[in-house]
Amino acid sequence: MKDGFIKTACATPELKVADCIYNADRIIDLIKEAHDKGVKILCFPELSVTGYTCGDLFLQDALLTSAKTELVRIIRETSQLDIAAVVGIPLTVYGKLYNCAVVINKGKVTGAVAKKNIPNYNEFYEVRHFTPAEEGLCADIRLDDEYSVHLEDTLFTCTELPELIFGIEICEDMWVSSPPSEQLAGRGAVIVFNLSASDEVIGKAEYRRTLIKARSGSLACAYAYADSGIGESTQDMVFAGHNIIAENGSVLAESKPFTSGLTIADIDIKKLIHERRRMNTFRTLPAGKTSEFSLEVTDTRLDRTFAGTPFVPTDKKALDSRCSEILTMQAVGLMSRMRHIGCKTAVLGLSGGLDSTLALIVTVHAFDMLGLDRKGIRAVTMPCFGTTDRTYNNACELAKAYGATLEEINICKSVTQHFEDIGQSADVQDVTYENSQARERTQILMDKANQLGGIVIGTGDLSELALGWATYNGDHMSMYAVNASIPKTLVRWLVGYESQISDGILKKVLDDILDTPVSPELLPPDENGTISQKTEDIVGPYELHDFFMYYMLRWGFSPLKIFRIACRTFEGAYPKEVILKWLKSFIRRFFSQQFKRSCLPDAPKVGTVTLSPRGDWRMPSDAQANIWLKELDDQVRL
């Protein structure tokens, strides 16, 4: 439960219709199994104590009495377990029968909720037996001499973890136009449980999955759907036990059709709470009635996995589609800007590295959309002290392959003159030595754009902006920054996608650029003429920094939580001490380099994480990182 992770499960027991003793045995077994697996909250299907397909047997006192007796047995036999379970049972109130969900926890009955929407169409005829829960329904129902159930429209709150709030709706409640879950989420529920007995027909599984994903996304909640399965009567219907646990629009866990047992997922309630806090349009309502349950606050044994490259889809088909979409979005942004200002010339510095290659690719696509001659793309290569033959040749070949106009301007002489002007020794390879080259290149690009009536296309990416790995008023500046919301891990895949759909010399050059180490090439090559200044040796691995950036900025994770999931995700790839080192470095750099992000040029937003000062990220340049770093210093023990 620490860090907001709640191990949750939906259970489909193999039951026997109207055999409450047998069904209670299966429920008890699954509660115990779930507890052994670290589950904290467990949900069973609709009417799981009796079975959903009892028909007119629901009007028999024998069945209703047995159901209450077996519910008491379930409570007693699981009383020593640190778990809350939601069980489906028919209960009689004031001479009316209600389809109810009862929450039990550590030998106590926390409360009960009744089904509001009773279907009476097609194969369903529940109105024959059950009464819809009317507004204000409130009653105490005696189970035996010791136990009673309080039935009311209520939310359930964890005493030890007040932000853990769940609500309940039952089957048809989810399928209506205004489901109870809207009210439940508005009143604070971050998890909605649905006890269901949804029969299976062709195409229904996909529709059900889509509905649950959409519900969890629109309500910024987790939605856990427990479905009846094998054992229900097949007289007229078949039940598949299709359990689904979704979180904020994504399925975390799903059972195979026509199986039974547990479907388990680690729900992140802090992530959901952050999303609601971020969305000012999320509608909140008065809290209303709540019932409390108790759970020990322990470390959740995580079964949940986290993508090592959260900006990059793992599915190849999805990745290709995403790359095509992103390149189109970048190109449309540039196309629209050029059309607006009536510009037919684009100027960009082409280094032979990944970022400038992607910027050229985007510019080529934009020119093609506009129907402009690619010769209007002025690719300027500006070799200096750190330029290697490999990157120089790749820059030249790339421009030629795309049909852009290539211009070479060697800046060694002008930078050397600048060193003399400011009293900088060329033998001192410090930050002035490096930044002078970057600023000279930007000056040339800006002046060439003035000469040609064009605009300067920015090449810097999102990861560099997060780390501040850019020279202020050097590569940091442009007239339109097409890569500004593309993280480094994604840049590589976008260039790779372009290579995949290319051939001949263009493909060969793109592949070699992909194989070249990332470097600003501001320090002289080594004695073999190869790159001596490798970015990731200096600032750390980009896959780690992109991971840190995503979970810090998109979901507001604390440093300790990021460290925990990074250690799990990169186990075997990076030791914990290395992850900790670069996480601290990321935090320090992110805070100290905000001043560079406060004056960024225009750029198209592509993903959910961007650092535009006019859009997604507004932060004072003098904010302090002390709290973030202190959390790691105080609580991480290696």
N, C-alpha and C positions, 0 to 999 in steps of 0.2 A: 504493500500500500504506500510505501515511501516513494517520493517523486511523482505521486499521482497514479501509479500503475495499480489497477484492480484486476486481479485474475477472476474472470467471469465465465460462466458456462451455461449452455442450454442443454437440457437432457431429454432424450426420447427413450423412455422405458418400453420394453416389450411387455405389453399388458394383456389382460383377459377382460373382456367386456363384462361388467357388473360383478367382477370378483375383486372386491375391495381389499381383501386380505392379501391375495396374490399381488395386487398392484402396489399395496403399501410396502410389501417386502422388496419389490423392485425399486421403489422410490428410496427406501432406506439404504439399499445397496449402492445406489448411484450417489446419494448424498455422502456416504462414507468414502466412496471412490474419489469423488470430487474434492473432498477435504484432504485426502492423502496427496492429491495432486496440487494442493495449494490454492484451490478455488475459494473465493470469499463470498461470492453471491451466485446462486444457482437457480435457474428457472426451469420449471416443468411445463408440459403442454396443458391446454385447456381440459378441465375435468379429468385430470390425470389419475385421481384416486378411484373414480368409477369407470372411466372410459367415456369418450364423447358419444359413442353410437349406441347408447342404452335405449333410446327411443322412449316408449311409454313406461319403461321401467323406472324412469325418473319420477313417476307419480306414485311409486311404491314406497311406503314407509321403511320397509326392510332395507332397501338400498340406501336411502338417506341416512338411516340410523347407523348402518355399517360404515358408511363413509365418514361420519363424525368419529366413530369409535377408532377407526384406523388412522385418522388424522392425529388423534391423541397419541396413538402408538408411535407414529412417525416422530412427533414432538419429543416424546420421552426417550426413544432409542437414539436420537441424535443430539440430545441435550448437552453432551460433553464436547461437541464439535464447534470450533470457531468458524461458523459459516451461517449465512442467512439463505434460506430456501423459499422459493415461491411455488406454491402447490395449487393445482386447480381442483375445485370441489363444489358440488351443489349445496346451497344452504337455504333453509326456509326462514323467512322473516314475515311476521304478521300474516301468515297464511299464503304467502307468495314464495315462489321458488326463484332463486337467483343463481346465476352462473358466476362463481366467485374465484378470486385469487387470494390465497391466505399466505402471509409472510410469517415464517417461523424462524426463531433465532435463539440458540442456546437454551432450549427447554421452555421458551416463552412464545406466545402468539403476539406478534408485533401489531398486526392489524389485517384487515381484509378490504378488498375492492370488488365491486360487482360490475359485470359487463353492461355497457350502456346501449350498444346497438345490437339488436337481436335480429339475425337474418331470417327471412321467411319467403325465399324465392328459390327457383330451380330445385336443387337437391336438398336445400336447407328448410327445416320446419321447426326451428327452435321456439318460435312463439307458442307452439302447442304446449310447451312445458315451462319455459322461462319468462320472467318479467324483466323488461329493461330497467336498469337502475335509474330511478327518477332523481331529479334535483333535490338535494337535501336529505337523501336516504341516510339514515343513521340508526344503528341498532346494535345491541349486545346479544350475541347468540351463545347459549350455553352448549358446550360440547359434552361435559360430564361434571362431576362434582368439583373437579379441580380447575378445569380449563373452560374459558369462554373466548369468543371472538368478537372484537369490536369492528363492525362493518360501517365504513364511511369513505367518502371520496378524500383520500389522503395521499400525501407524499411520505416517503420513508427516508429518514436521515440518520447517518451514522454518528453516534455520540462522540466517538474518538476522532472522527474526521468529518467535521460539519459540512465540508464542500461535497462530500459523497452523498448525493441525493438521487434517489430513483423513484420513478413512477411506473404505473402499470396500466396497460390496456389489454383487452382480451379479444383476440381474433378479429372479428368483423369491425371492431373499433378502429382498426388501422385502415380498412378499405373504404371508409366513408369520406365524403368531401371535407368535413371539418372534424378530424379525429381528436380524441381526447389528448393525444400526445402534444398537440399544439399548446393546450392549456398547461399540461404537465411541465413542458420545457419552459414555458413562460414563467411558471411558478418556481423554477429552480432545478428541475430534474435534469441531470446530465446523462443519466442512463434511463431508457424506457424499455421495460420488459413487456413482451407480448406473449401471452399464453394462447396457443393457437391449435386448432384442429382443422387444418386446411387440406381438403381432399385434393388429389392430383388429377389434372386433366392436361391434355397436350398444350404446351406453351405456357402453362401457369407458373412453372418454376422460374422462368426468365422474367415474367411479369412481376412475380413476388420479389425477386431479387432486386429488380429495378426500383420497385416501390420502396423497399426498405432502404436502399442506398440513398434514394432521393429524400426520404423522410429524415434520415440521419444527417444529411447534408443541409437541408433547409432549416433544421432545428438546431444545428451545431451540437449534436448529441451522439451518444452511442445507442444503438437500437439492437436489442437481443431478442430474437424470434425463436421460440421453442415450439416445435411442431409435433403433432401426434403421428405415430407410425405403425409399425407392425403390431398386430394384436387387435386394432380397431376392426369393427365388423366390415367385411367386404361384401355385404349383402347388396349394396347399391353403389359403394364408393371404394376407392383405394387411397390409402394415406402413405406418404413417402417419408415422413420424419425429416423434412427439409429445414434444418436449423441454420440460421444465419446470424452472425454478429457483425454489425457494421459500425463504423465510426466516422462521422463527418464526411459521409459520401463514399467511403471506401469499405469494402468487405474485408474484415480481419480474419474471419473463420467461417467455414461453411461445411456442412455435412454432405456426404454422398447420398443421393436419393436411395430410399428403401434400406436404410441402415438404422441402427439404434445405438444408444450410448451417449457419450459426452462430446460436445463441441465447445472447445475452450479458447478463449482469447484474453490477452492482456489489454484492457481498456485504459487509456490515458486520460483521466478526467481533468488534469491540469491543462492539458493541451486543448480540451474542449472549452474549459473556462476561459483560457486565453483567447480563443477564437471569438467567443461571445463578447468579451471585453473589447476586442478589436473592432467588432462590427457594431457600430452605434445604432444600426437599424434593427438589431435583435430586440424583439418585443418582450419586455418583462411585465409580470403581473404580480399582484399581491400574493404573498407566500401561501396563505390559506392553512389548512390543517396539515400537521405533520405528525408522524409516529416515529419513535426512535428505536434503532437497533444497535447492537454492540459488536465490534470486531477488534481484535488486537491489531495494533499498527506495527506491521513487520515489513521487512524487505520482501517484495514480491519476487519469486523465482521466475525470471523472465523467460518465456518461450517465444515472445514476439521478436521478430528480426527487424533490422533497420537497413535500408539500402545504403551501401557504402558510397554510392554516387546518387544522392537524392534528386539531383537535377536531371539525371539521365535515366530514361525508362530501361528496365532490364530486358523486356521482351523485344526481340529484333524487329518484328513487324511494327510494333508500337514506336520503337526508336526511329525507324525510317520515316514513319508518318510524322513524328514530332519534329525531326530535322527539317523535313520539307516544309512544314507549317511555320517553323521559326524563321527559316531563310526567307520565306515569303513575307512574313510580318516585318522583318528587318528591311527588306527591299521595298515594300509598300511604304514604310515610314520615310525612307530616303526619297523614293519616287514622289511622294506627296509634297515633301519639303522642296524639292527641285522644281516641281511644277508650280508651286505657289510663288516662288521667287523668280520664275522664268529663267532658271539656270540650266545651261547645257554642258557645263564643264565641272568635273570633280577632281580634286587634287588629293592624293594620299601618299604618305611615305611607305614605301614597300621595302621591308627589311629581309624578307625570306623567312620570317618567323610565323608562328601560328596566327597571332592576332591580326597582323596586317594582311595576311592571306585571306582570313575570313572577311575582313573589311573590303578587300578587292572583290571577293566572290559576291558579296551583297551588292556592291556598286555595279558590277556587271549585270546582275539580275535586274536592278533598278533601271539601268540604261536600256535593257531589252524591253522592259515593261513600257518605257517611255518611247520606244522606237528610235532611240538616239544611237548615233554611231559610237562604237566603243572607243574610237580614237579620242573622244572627248574625255576619257578617263586618263588623267595625267599621273602615271605612277612614277614617283621620284625615289630613286635609290640614292642614299647619301652615305657612302662608306666613310669610315673614320678609323680611329686607333684600334677598335675591337672587332671590326668586321672581318669575317673569315671568308675564304673563297667559296665555301659551301653555301652559306646563306646569300652571298652576293650573286653567285651564279643562279641559285634558285629564284631569287627575286627577278632577275633579268629574264629567265626562261618563262616564269609565270606570267609576267606582263605580256610577253610576246605571244604565249599560248592563248591568252584571252583577247588578244587584238587591241590591248590598251597602248597608249603612247608612253614609251619608257624614256625617262630622262635621268641621267646620272650627274650628280653634283657632289664632288668630293669635298668634304668639309674640314679636312685636316688643316689646311692652310688658315682658314677663317677661325677655327677654334684655337690654333696656335697663336694667331694674332690677338685673339681675345685674352688668352692667358697673359700675353705681354701687357695688354692694356690694363688688366686688373692686378698685375703683379703675382700671378700664379705660376709656380714652377711646373713644367710639364713632367717633371720626374716625381711629383707628389700626386699619387693616384688616389685622391680622396673624393669626397662627395662633390666638391667643386669641379674636379676633373671629369667626373661622370655627368653631372647635371649640365655642364656647359655644352656638352655634345647634344644632349636631349633638347635643350632650349634653342640651340643653333638650328637644329633640324626643324623645330616648330616654326621658328622665324622664317626660314626658307619656304616652308609650305604655305604659311599665311601670305607672304609676299608674292609667291607664285600664283596663289588664288586671286590676289588683287590684280596681278598682271593679266590673267586670263579671264577674269570675270567669273570665277568659279567659287566653289566652297571647299573647305578642308574637311575631309572625312576622318573622324576619329577612329583610332584602332584599339584603344585600351578597353579591357574587359572588367566585368563585375568583381572578380576575385582580386584584381589589382587595386580596384577602388576600395574594397573592404580592408585591404592590408595597407593602403597608402603607397603601394609599390608603383609610383608614378612621379615624375618630376613636375613639381608645381610650375605651372605655366610652360611646361614642356610637352611631353606626350600626354599630359593631363588635360590639355586644351585642344579644342577643334571647333568647327562650325556646326557639325552634326555628328554625334558619337554613336555609330550604328551598333557597337558591341557592348554598350554600357550596362546592359542587363543580362549579358551572357557570361556565366561563370566559366573559369578555365577548363574544368572537366567537360563542359558541354562544347566549348570551342573546338576541342579536339574531335569530338564526334561529328560536329557540323562540317568540319573540313574533310573528315573521313567519308561522310555521306556524299559530299561533292566529288570526291575521288571515285567513289563507288559508281556514280552515274557518268563518269568521264572516261576517256580512253586516250591512247597515244601518249604524246609528250606531256600533255596536261596532267594525266593520271600519274605518270612517272614522277613529275615534279611535286605534285601534291603528296604523294606517298613519301618522298624524301623529306619534305617539310614536316610531315607527321613524325618522322623518325629522328628529327633534329632536337637536341636538348633545348628547353626553354631558357632564353638568355636575353638580357638587354644589350649584350655585346658592347659594353662601354669600357671594358678593360682589354688590354692587348691579348691576342691568342697565345696559347702555350707554344713551346718550341716546335711542336709538330704542326702548328697552324690550325689547331682545333680550338673550339670554344673553351675558354678558361673560367668564365664567369657563369655558373649555372644557378638560375634563380632559386630552385628548390633546395639547393645546398645552403642558401642564405636565409630565405624566409620560411622554409619548410615545405613539406609535400602539399601540393594543391588539393589533392583528394581529401586530406584532413581539413584544410582550411575551408573548403567548400562545404564539407560536412558540418563543421562548427558554425559557419555562417548561416546555413539553412535552418538549423534547429534553434539558433539564437534569435535570428531575425524573423523567421516565418512563424515560429511557435512560442517564442519567448522562454525557452528552456533555461533553467539556471545552469551556471557553469558545472556544478556537481552532477546534474542530470546529464548534461552533454558528455561529460567525462565518462559517466557510467555506461551510456549507450555506445560511445565511441570505443571503449575497451571491449565491449561485447562484439561490436561490428567488425573491428579490425584485429581481433584476437589472432595471433599467428603472423600478422603482417607487421605490426608495430608493438614494441613493448609498452607497458603502461607508462613508464617514465618518459618515453619519447612522446606519447600522446599528451601527457601532462605538460611537457615542455612547450610543445607547439600550440596547445590550447591557451596557455598563459601568454605566449607570444602573440597569438591572434587577438586576445582581449586587449593587450597593451597597445598594439598597433591600431586596432579598430578605434579605440578611444582617442588616441593621440593624433590620428590622421583625418579626423572629421573635417578639419578646415579645408582640406582638398575637395571634399564632397559638397561643401556648402556653396561652391561656385562652379558647378559642373555645366557643360553645354547641354543643349537639348538632345534628347535621345529617346528612342522608342521603347516603351515598356513591353517586355516579351513574356516574362514569367511572374510568379507571385512574389519573388524577392527582387527588389530593386533599391537603389540608394539615391534616387533623385531627390534633391532638396525641395523640389516643388511638388513631390508626390508622396511616395511611400515612406520616406525616412527623413524625419526632421529632428535634429539633435544639436545641442549647443557644442561648439567647437572646444569649449573648456570644461566639458563634463569629465568627471573623475571615474577611473576604473577600480578604485580601491575596494568597493564592496564585492565586486565580481571576483577579484583576485584573492581577497581575504577568505571567501567561501572555500576556495580550493586549498589555500594555505592551512586553514583551520581544520578541514574535514577529510582531506585526502591523505591516507597513510599507505605508502607503497611497501 
